[in-house]
């Protein structure tokens, strides 16, 4: 909206001509998101406290987490507001990719909101029943996949799957891409949700991954760079750089209040939405499998839960002291800040390495 307003005056004020550039609008979206997060953060914390919207701690979790009970939660509403509003202000709203990213993120946020609401209303860590929660996630994922098929019919997308490091391995999944997209969206949203167990951990890892996808979205949308790196070029994908920039700004602003010791938690409304946002961007810019590396820590957290549950059911033995794996390291004696710092270091290394794969083909 603001983009159209400012650019309409570029003939009278030549300086406003810069608003046509994605890089400028991405920076503007990032700063706008950061400003919204920082400005609304204190109000959000006070409001959540007034309405007694506090975190319910699982009794089977680490005992060191029990003092966190009652900390304001559902802070994901702040993240979503700070990310979506700047996107609507600075992005080209005629771009279908932008709307798919925004609507998918918001839809997963609604599932998370319902889950958080039921937990708070029932004063329990049980929210939506798992089958309902998973069902809604898959349904939204299928809807997003069908929209991608519509774009393919119009020549604006393709259902080929690109494998990192391999130049010619690009199978076309066809209608099967709908199921693949639904699975990836559901898996990533739940992976971020499982990671959200320490103060500032999930949002820090997400900010790093979102920054990496900001660069990737720009490259995919830039014809010269895409051709040089031998990757699929989609001109519409470039506009997702603005969306990713807003996500980074919103994440940094939220981290200001969520860093250890946290004043506010994001809740499922935040974690499910952020995971979906990351997966949606990965799908739209055709870097789906690279998400395994960019969001490698998220995948490790989810995998640790799968391994723990499978091992216990099959053998009666646990592989980790507690899952997700960040709790395992806590019980080994690592302090919470140390776990967070080391996971962040690993995430940065993975994000940087993922960018090098663009040329290693």
DODOLO-201926 format. One record per residue (C-alpha): x, y, z; residue in three letters. Coordinates in steps of 0.25 Angstrom, whole numbers. Layout:
BEGIN
<rec xx="X" yy="Y" zz="Z" r="ala"/>
...
***
This chain:
BEGIN
<rec xx="0" yy="0" zz="0" r="unk"/>
<rec xx="11" yy="10" zz="4" r="unk"/>
<rec xx="19" yy="5" zz="-7" r="unk"/>
<rec xx="8" yy="9" zz="-17" r="unk"/>
<rec xx="6" yy="22" zz="-11" r="unk"/>
<rec xx="21" yy="26" zz="-11" r="unk"/>
<rec xx="24" yy="21" zz="-24" r="unk"/>
<rec xx="12" yy="29" zz="-30" r="unk"/>
<rec xx="20" yy="42" zz="-27" r="unk"/>
<rec xx="33" yy="37" zz="-33" r="unk"/>
<rec xx="31" yy="46" zz="-45" r="unk"/>
<rec xx="30" yy="59" zz="-36" r="unk"/>
<rec xx="40" yy="54" zz="-26" r="unk"/>
<rec xx="51" yy="46" zz="-33" r="unk"/>
<rec xx="57" yy="41" zz="-20" r="unk"/>
<rec xx="44" yy="32" zz="-19" r="unk"/>
<rec xx="48" yy="24" zz="-31" r="unk"/>
<rec xx="56" yy="15" zz="-22" r="unk"/>
<rec xx="43" yy="9" zz="-16" r="unk"/>
<rec xx="42" yy="1" zz="-29" r="unk"/>
<rec xx="55" yy="-7" zz="-25" r="unk"/>
<rec xx="53" yy="-20" zz="-17" r="unk"/>
<rec xx="65" yy="-17" zz="-8" r="unk"/>
<rec xx="60" yy="-4" zz="-3" r="unk"/>
<rec xx="46" yy="-9" zz="0" r="unk"/>
<rec xx="52" yy="-21" zz="7" r="unk"/>
<rec xx="60" yy="-12" zz="16" r="unk"/>
<rec xx="48" yy="-3" zz="18" r="unk"/>
<rec xx="40" yy="-15" zz="22" r="unk"/>
<rec xx="50" yy="-20" zz="31" r="unk"/>
<rec xx="52" yy="-7" zz="39" r="unk"/>
<rec xx="36" yy="-5" zz="39" r="unk"/>
<rec xx="35" yy="-19" zz="45" r="unk"/>
<rec xx="46" yy="-17" zz="55" r="unk"/>
<rec xx="39" yy="-4" zz="59" r="unk"/>
<rec xx="26" yy="-10" zz="61" r="unk"/>
<rec xx="31" yy="-21" zz="69" r="unk"/>
<rec xx="39" yy="-12" zz="78" r="unk"/>
<rec xx="28" yy="-2" zz="80" r="unk"/>
<rec xx="16" yy="-12" zz="82" r="unk"/>
<rec xx="24" yy="-22" zz="91" r="unk"/>
<rec xx="22" yy="-15" zz="105" r="unk"/>
<rec xx="8" yy="-13" zz="102" r="unk"/>
<rec xx="6" yy="-28" zz="98" r="unk"/>
<rec xx="13" yy="-33" zz="110" r="unk"/>
<rec xx="4" yy="-24" zz="119" r="unk"/>
<rec xx="-9" yy="-28" zz="112" r="unk"/>
<rec xx="-6" yy="-43" zz="112" r="unk"/>
<rec xx="-3" yy="-41" zz="127" r="unk"/>
<rec xx="-16" yy="-34" zz="130" r="unk"/>
<rec xx="-24" yy="-45" zz="123" r="unk"/>
<rec xx="-16" yy="-55" zz="130" r="unk"/>
<rec xx="-11" yy="-62" zz="117" r="unk"/>
<rec xx="1" yy="-69" zz="123" r="unk"/>
<rec xx="9" yy="-81" zz="119" r="unk"/>
<rec xx="5" yy="-95" zz="125" r="unk"/>
<rec xx="18" yy="-103" zz="128" r="unk"/>
<rec xx="18" yy="-118" zz="125" r="unk"/>
<rec xx="20" yy="-126" zz="138" r="unk"/>
<rec xx="29" yy="-136" zz="131" r="unk"/>
<rec xx="38" yy="-125" zz="126" r="unk"/>
<rec xx="51" yy="-121" zz="133" r="unk"/>
<rec xx="49" yy="-116" zz="147" r="unk"/>
<rec xx="57" yy="-103" zz="144" r="unk"/>
<rec xx="45" yy="-99" zz="135" r="unk"/>
<rec xx="34" yy="-99" zz="145" r="unk"/>
<rec xx="37" yy="-84" zz="150" r="unk"/>
<rec xx="33" yy="-80" zz="136" r="unk"/>
<rec xx="19" yy="-84" zz="138" r="unk"/>
<rec xx="10" yy="-72" zz="136" r="unk"/>
<rec xx="19" yy="-64" zz="127" r="unk"/>
<rec xx="11" yy="-57" zz="116" r="unk"/>
<rec xx="9" yy="-66" zz="104" r="unk"/>
<rec xx="3" yy="-65" zz="90" r="unk"/>
<rec xx="13" yy="-54" zz="86" r="unk"/>
<rec xx="13" yy="-60" zz="72" r="unk"/>
<rec xx="1" yy="-50" zz="70" r="unk"/>
<rec xx="12" yy="-39" zz="71" r="unk"/>
<rec xx="21" yy="-46" zz="62" r="unk"/>
<rec xx="10" yy="-48" zz="51" r="unk"/>
<rec xx="5" yy="-34" zz="52" r="unk"/>
<rec xx="20" yy="-29" zz="51" r="unk"/>
<rec xx="22" yy="-37" zz="39" r="unk"/>
<rec xx="9" yy="-37" zz="31" r="unk"/>
<rec xx="7" yy="-22" zz="32" r="unk"/>
<rec xx="20" yy="-17" zz="26" r="unk"/>
<rec xx="18" yy="-28" zz="15" r="unk"/>
<rec xx="5" yy="-22" zz="12" r="unk"/>
<rec xx="11" yy="-8" zz="12" r="unk"/>
<rec xx="24" yy="-10" zz="4" r="unk"/>
<rec xx="21" yy="-22" zz="-5" r="unk"/>
<rec xx="15" yy="-23" zz="-19" r="unk"/>
<rec xx="1" yy="-27" zz="-15" r="unk"/>
<rec xx="-2" yy="-32" zz="-29" r="unk"/>
<rec xx="8" yy="-43" zz="-27" r="unk"/>
<rec xx="1" yy="-56" zz="-25" r="unk"/>
<rec xx="13" yy="-62" zz="-18" r="unk"/>
<rec xx="12" yy="-51" zz="-7" r="unk"/>
<rec xx="-2" yy="-54" zz="-4" r="unk"/>
<rec xx="0" yy="-70" zz="-4" r="unk"/>
<rec xx="11" yy="-67" zz="6" r="unk"/>
<rec xx="3" yy="-57" zz="15" r="unk"/>
<rec xx="-10" yy="-66" zz="15" r="unk"/>
<rec xx="-3" yy="-79" zz="18" r="unk"/>
<rec xx="5" yy="-73" zz="29" r="unk"/>
<rec xx="-8" yy="-67" zz="35" r="unk"/>
<rec xx="-16" yy="-80" zz="33" r="unk"/>
<rec xx="-5" yy="-88" zz="41" r="unk"/>
<rec xx="-5" yy="-76" zz="51" r="unk"/>
<rec xx="-20" yy="-78" zz="53" r="unk"/>
<rec xx="-18" yy="-93" zz="56" r="unk"/>
<rec xx="-8" yy="-89" zz="66" r="unk"/>
<rec xx="-17" yy="-79" zz="72" r="unk"/>
<rec xx="-28" yy="-89" zz="74" r="unk"/>
<rec xx="-18" yy="-99" zz="81" r="unk"/>
<rec xx="-13" yy="-88" zz="90" r="unk"/>
<rec xx="-27" yy="-83" zz="94" r="unk"/>
<rec xx="-31" yy="-97" zz="98" r="unk"/>
<rec xx="-18" yy="-99" zz="106" r="unk"/>
<rec xx="-21" yy="-86" zz="114" r="unk"/>
<rec xx="-36" yy="-88" zz="115" r="unk"/>
<rec xx="-34" yy="-102" zz="121" r="unk"/>
<rec xx="-21" yy="-98" zz="129" r="unk"/>
<rec xx="-14" yy="-110" zz="123" r="unk"/>
<rec xx="-3" yy="-113" zz="113" r="unk"/>
<rec xx="-13" yy="-120" zz="105" r="unk"/>
<rec xx="-19" yy="-112" zz="94" r="unk"/>
<rec xx="-25" yy="-117" zz="81" r="unk"/>
<rec xx="-26" yy="-132" zz="80" r="unk"/>
<rec xx="-14" yy="-136" zz="71" r="unk"/>
<rec xx="-22" yy="-142" zz="60" r="unk"/>
<rec xx="-30" yy="-129" zz="59" r="unk"/>
<rec xx="-18" yy="-121" zz="59" r="unk"/>
<rec xx="-11" yy="-129" zz="49" r="unk"/>
<rec xx="-23" yy="-130" zz="40" r="unk"/>
<rec xx="-24" yy="-115" zz="39" r="unk"/>
<rec xx="-10" yy="-114" zz="36" r="unk"/>
<rec xx="-11" yy="-124" zz="25" r="unk"/>
<rec xx="-23" yy="-117" zz="20" r="unk"/>
<rec xx="-17" yy="-104" zz="19" r="unk"/>
<rec xx="-5" yy="-110" zz="12" r="unk"/>
<rec xx="-13" yy="-117" zz="2" r="unk"/>
<rec xx="-20" yy="-104" zz="-1" r="unk"/>
<rec xx="-7" yy="-97" zz="-3" r="unk"/>
<rec xx="-2" yy="-108" zz="-12" r="unk"/>
<rec xx="-15" yy="-107" zz="-21" r="unk"/>
<rec xx="-12" yy="-92" zz="-22" r="unk"/>
<rec xx="2" yy="-96" zz="-27" r="unk"/>
<rec xx="-4" yy="-105" zz="-38" r="unk"/>
<rec xx="-13" yy="-93" zz="-42" r="unk"/>
<rec xx="-1" yy="-84" zz="-44" r="unk"/>
<rec xx="6" yy="-96" zz="-52" r="unk"/>
<rec xx="-6" yy="-96" zz="-62" r="unk"/>
<rec xx="-3" yy="-81" zz="-64" r="unk"/>
<rec xx="12" yy="-83" zz="-66" r="unk"/>
<rec xx="16" yy="-76" zz="-53" r="unk"/>
<rec xx="21" yy="-89" zz="-46" r="unk"/>
<rec xx="25" yy="-103" zz="-48" r="unk"/>
<rec xx="24" yy="-115" zz="-39" r="unk"/>
<rec xx="39" yy="-120" zz="-42" r="unk"/>
<rec xx="47" yy="-124" zz="-30" r="unk"/>
<rec xx="61" yy="-118" zz="-29" r="unk"/>
<rec xx="72" yy="-126" zz="-22" r="unk"/>
<rec xx="84" yy="-118" zz="-16" r="unk"/>
<rec xx="97" yy="-122" zz="-22" r="unk"/>
<rec xx="91" yy="-129" zz="-34" r="unk"/>
<rec xx="89" yy="-121" zz="-47" r="unk"/>
<rec xx="80" yy="-130" zz="-55" r="unk"/>
<rec xx="72" yy="-137" zz="-44" r="unk"/>
<rec xx="59" yy="-130" zz="-45" r="unk"/>
<rec xx="47" yy="-140" zz="-45" r="unk"/>
<rec xx="34" yy="-134" zz="-48" r="unk"/>
<rec xx="24" yy="-138" zz="-37" r="unk"/>
<rec xx="11" yy="-134" zz="-44" r="unk"/>
<rec xx="-1" yy="-135" zz="-35" r="unk"/>
<rec xx="8" yy="-142" zz="-25" r="unk"/>
<rec xx="14" yy="-128" zz="-22" r="unk"/>
<rec xx="1" yy="-125" zz="-15" r="unk"/>
<rec xx="4" yy="-136" zz="-4" r="unk"/>
<rec xx="18" yy="-132" zz="-4" r="unk"/>
<rec xx="15" yy="-118" zz="-1" r="unk"/>
<rec xx="5" yy="-122" zz="10" r="unk"/>
<rec xx="15" yy="-131" zz="16" r="unk"/>
<rec xx="26" yy="-121" zz="16" r="unk"/>
<rec xx="17" yy="-110" zz="22" r="unk"/>
<rec xx="12" yy="-119" zz="33" r="unk"/>
<rec xx="26" yy="-124" zz="36" r="unk"/>
<rec xx="33" yy="-111" zz="37" r="unk"/>
<rec xx="22" yy="-104" zz="45" r="unk"/>
<rec xx="23" yy="-115" zz="55" r="unk"/>
<rec xx="38" yy="-115" zz="55" r="unk"/>
<rec xx="38" yy="-101" zz="59" r="unk"/>
<rec xx="27" yy="-103" zz="70" r="unk"/>
<rec xx="36" yy="-114" zz="76" r="unk"/>
<rec xx="48" yy="-105" zz="76" r="unk"/>
<rec xx="41" yy="-94" zz="84" r="unk"/>
<rec xx="45" yy="-99" zz="98" r="unk"/>
<rec xx="56" yy="-90" zz="102" r="unk"/>
<rec xx="56" yy="-75" zz="103" r="unk"/>
<rec xx="59" yy="-69" zz="90" r="unk"/>
<rec xx="63" yy="-82" zz="84" r="unk"/>
<rec xx="53" yy="-84" zz="73" r="unk"/>
<rec xx="52" yy="-69" zz="69" r="unk"/>
<rec xx="67" yy="-68" zz="68" r="unk"/>
<rec xx="68" yy="-80" zz="59" r="unk"/>
<rec xx="56" yy="-75" zz="51" r="unk"/>
<rec xx="63" yy="-61" zz="49" r="unk"/>
<rec xx="75" yy="-68" zz="43" r="unk"/>
<rec xx="67" yy="-77" zz="34" r="unk"/>
<rec xx="58" yy="-66" zz="29" r="unk"/>
<rec xx="71" yy="-57" zz="26" r="unk"/>
<rec xx="76" yy="-69" zz="18" r="unk"/>
<rec xx="63" yy="-70" zz="10" r="unk"/>
<rec xx="63" yy="-55" zz="8" r="unk"/>
<rec xx="76" yy="-56" zz="0" r="unk"/>
<rec xx="71" yy="-68" zz="-7" r="unk"/>
<rec xx="58" yy="-62" zz="-11" r="unk"/>
<rec xx="65" yy="-50" zz="-17" r="unk"/>
<rec xx="74" yy="-59" zz="-25" r="unk"/>
<rec xx="63" yy="-67" zz="-30" r="unk"/>
<rec xx="55" yy="-55" zz="-34" r="unk"/>
<rec xx="68" yy="-48" zz="-41" r="unk"/>
<rec xx="69" yy="-53" zz="-55" r="unk"/>
<rec xx="84" yy="-51" zz="-57" r="unk"/>
<rec xx="88" yy="-57" zz="-43" r="unk"/>
<rec xx="79" yy="-69" zz="-45" r="unk"/>
<rec xx="84" yy="-72" zz="-59" r="unk"/>
<rec xx="99" yy="-71" zz="-54" r="unk"/>
<rec xx="96" yy="-80" zz="-42" r="unk"/>
<rec xx="88" yy="-90" zz="-52" r="unk"/>
<rec xx="75" yy="-90" zz="-43" r="unk"/>
<rec xx="61" yy="-88" zz="-47" r="unk"/>
<rec xx="57" yy="-73" zz="-49" r="unk"/>
<rec xx="43" yy="-68" zz="-45" r="unk"/>
<rec xx="42" yy="-53" zz="-46" r="unk"/>
<rec xx="30" yy="-53" zz="-37" r="unk"/>
<rec xx="38" yy="-60" zz="-26" r="unk"/>
<rec xx="47" yy="-48" zz="-24" r="unk"/>
<rec xx="35" yy="-41" zz="-17" r="unk"/>
<rec xx="36" yy="-51" zz="-6" r="unk"/>
<rec xx="49" yy="-44" zz="-2" r="unk"/>
<rec xx="41" yy="-33" zz="4" r="unk"/>
<rec xx="33" yy="-44" zz="12" r="unk"/>
<rec xx="45" yy="-50" zz="17" r="unk"/>
<rec xx="51" yy="-37" zz="21" r="unk"/>
<rec xx="39" yy="-34" zz="29" r="unk"/>
<rec xx="40" yy="-48" zz="36" r="unk"/>
<rec xx="54" yy="-45" zz="40" r="unk"/>
<rec xx="51" yy="-31" zz="45" r="unk"/>
<rec xx="39" yy="-36" zz="53" r="unk"/>
<rec xx="47" yy="-48" zz="59" r="unk"/>
<rec xx="58" yy="-38" zz="64" r="unk"/>
<rec xx="48" yy="-29" zz="70" r="unk"/>
<rec xx="41" yy="-41" zz="77" r="unk"/>
<rec xx="55" yy="-47" zz="82" r="unk"/>
<rec xx="57" yy="-34" zz="89" r="unk"/>
<rec xx="46" yy="-38" zz="99" r="unk"/>
<rec xx="47" yy="-53" zz="97" r="unk"/>
<rec xx="62" yy="-54" zz="100" r="unk"/>
<rec xx="67" yy="-61" zz="113" r="unk"/>
<rec xx="60" yy="-59" zz="123" r="unk"/>
<rec xx="48" yy="-57" zz="114" r="unk"/>
<rec xx="37" yy="-47" zz="117" r="unk"/>
<rec xx="28" yy="-53" zz="107" r="unk"/>
<rec xx="26" yy="-67" zz="99" r="unk"/>
<rec xx="22" yy="-68" zz="85" r="unk"/>
<rec xx="12" yy="-80" zz="87" r="unk"/>
<rec xx="7" yy="-89" zz="76" r="unk"/>
<rec xx="1" yy="-77" zz="69" r="unk"/>
<rec xx="15" yy="-72" zz="66" r="unk"/>
<rec xx="23" yy="-85" zz="64" r="unk"/>
<rec xx="13" yy="-92" zz="55" r="unk"/>
<rec xx="12" yy="-79" zz="47" r="unk"/>
<rec xx="27" yy="-77" zz="46" r="unk"/>
<rec xx="29" yy="-91" zz="42" r="unk"/>
<rec xx="19" yy="-90" zz="31" r="unk"/>
<rec xx="25" yy="-77" zz="26" r="unk"/>
<rec xx="38" yy="-83" zz="24" r="unk"/>
<rec xx="33" yy="-95" zz="17" r="unk"/>
<rec xx="24" yy="-87" zz="8" r="unk"/>
<rec xx="36" yy="-78" zz="4" r="unk"/>
<rec xx="44" yy="-91" zz="1" r="unk"/>
<rec xx="33" yy="-97" zz="-7" r="unk"/>
<rec xx="30" yy="-84" zz="-15" r="unk"/>
<rec xx="45" yy="-81" zz="-19" r="unk"/>
<rec xx="47" yy="-96" zz="-22" r="unk"/>
<rec xx="58" yy="-98" zz="-11" r="unk"/>
<rec xx="49" yy="-108" zz="-3" r="unk"/>
<rec xx="60" yy="-119" zz="0" r="unk"/>
<rec xx="70" yy="-108" zz="4" r="unk"/>
<rec xx="60" yy="-105" zz="16" r="unk"/>
<rec xx="66" yy="-118" zz="22" r="unk"/>
<rec xx="79" yy="-111" zz="23" r="unk"/>
<rec xx="75" yy="-96" zz="25" r="unk"/>
<rec xx="66" yy="-101" zz="36" r="unk"/>
<rec xx="75" yy="-112" zz="40" r="unk"/>
<rec xx="74" yy="-110" zz="55" r="unk"/>
<rec xx="58" yy="-110" zz="54" r="unk"/>
<rec xx="59" yy="-124" zz="47" r="unk"/>
<rec xx="69" yy="-129" zz="57" r="unk"/>
<rec xx="59" yy="-125" zz="68" r="unk"/>
<rec xx="48" yy="-132" zz="61" r="unk"/>
<rec xx="56" yy="-144" zz="58" r="unk"/>
<rec xx="60" yy="-146" zz="72" r="unk"/>
<rec xx="45" yy="-147" zz="77" r="unk"/>
<rec xx="42" yy="-157" zz="66" r="unk"/>
<rec xx="54" yy="-166" zz="70" r="unk"/>
<rec xx="51" yy="-164" zz="85" r="unk"/>
<rec xx="37" yy="-169" zz="83" r="unk"/>
<rec xx="40" yy="-180" zz="73" r="unk"/>
<rec xx="51" yy="-185" zz="82" r="unk"/>
<rec xx="42" yy="-185" zz="94" r="unk"/>
<rec xx="31" yy="-192" zz="88" r="unk"/>
<rec xx="39" yy="-203" zz="81" r="unk"/>
<rec xx="50" yy="-206" zz="92" r="unk"/>
<rec xx="45" yy="-199" zz="104" r="unk"/>
<rec xx="58" yy="-191" zz="104" r="unk"/>
<rec xx="60" yy="-176" zz="102" r="unk"/>
<rec xx="71" yy="-171" zz="93" r="unk"/>
<rec xx="72" yy="-157" zz="99" r="unk"/>
<rec xx="70" yy="-153" zz="114" r="unk"/>
<rec xx="58" yy="-145" zz="109" r="unk"/>
<rec xx="53" yy="-140" zz="95" r="unk"/>
<rec xx="53" yy="-131" zz="88" r="unk"/>
<rec xx="68" yy="-131" zz="88" r="unk"/>
<rec xx="70" yy="-117" zz="95" r="unk"/>
<rec xx="65" yy="-123" zz="108" r="unk"/>
<rec xx="75" yy="-135" zz="106" r="unk"/>
<rec xx="86" yy="-125" zz="107" r="unk"/>
<rec xx="80" yy="-117" zz="119" r="unk"/>
<rec xx="79" yy="-130" zz="127" r="unk"/>
<rec xx="94" yy="-133" zz="123" r="unk"/>
<rec xx="97" yy="-120" zz="131" r="unk"/>
<rec xx="97" yy="-109" zz="120" r="unk"/>
<rec xx="91" yy="-96" zz="124" r="unk"/>
<rec xx="80" yy="-91" zz="116" r="unk"/>
<rec xx="87" yy="-79" zz="110" r="unk"/>
<rec xx="99" yy="-89" zz="106" r="unk"/>
<rec xx="89" yy="-98" zz="99" r="unk"/>
<rec xx="83" yy="-86" zz="92" r="unk"/>
<rec xx="97" yy="-80" zz="88" r="unk"/>
<rec xx="102" yy="-93" zz="83" r="unk"/>
<rec xx="90" yy="-97" zz="75" r="unk"/>
<rec xx="90" yy="-83" zz="69" r="unk"/>
<rec xx="105" yy="-85" zz="65" r="unk"/>
<rec xx="101" yy="-98" zz="58" r="unk"/>
<rec xx="89" yy="-91" zz="51" r="unk"/>
<rec xx="98" yy="-80" zz="45" r="unk"/>
<rec xx="108" yy="-90" zz="40" r="unk"/>
<rec xx="97" yy="-98" zz="33" r="unk"/>
<rec xx="91" yy="-86" zz="27" r="unk"/>
<rec xx="104" yy="-81" zz="21" r="unk"/>
<rec xx="107" yy="-95" zz="16" r="unk"/>
<rec xx="93" yy="-95" zz="9" r="unk"/>
<rec xx="96" yy="-83" zz="2" r="unk"/>
<rec xx="109" yy="-89" zz="-4" r="unk"/>
<rec xx="101" yy="-101" zz="-10" r="unk"/>
<rec xx="95" yy="-91" zz="-20" r="unk"/>
<rec xx="108" yy="-91" zz="-28" r="unk"/>
<rec xx="112" yy="-106" zz="-24" r="unk"/>
<rec xx="104" yy="-112" zz="-34" r="unk"/>
***
